[in-house]
């Protein structure tokens, strides 16, 4: 895995999968809220937040942003 192109491709895929994962979490929460006609249970929201945090950490491990938050981090801060 010393090939820079392969490393770059894998880093891109890890980042993209983190984006997909966090968006799926949000879709699940939104769908749950629509079906329940109320917000998801607090326990689910807390667990989803932990999952988002893990996905973000994985994405930033391979796409470090330095001092500024990545676009993914800025976007996730808007999720409720």
Helices and strands as residue ranges (DSSP letters): H 4-36, H 42-62, H 71-78
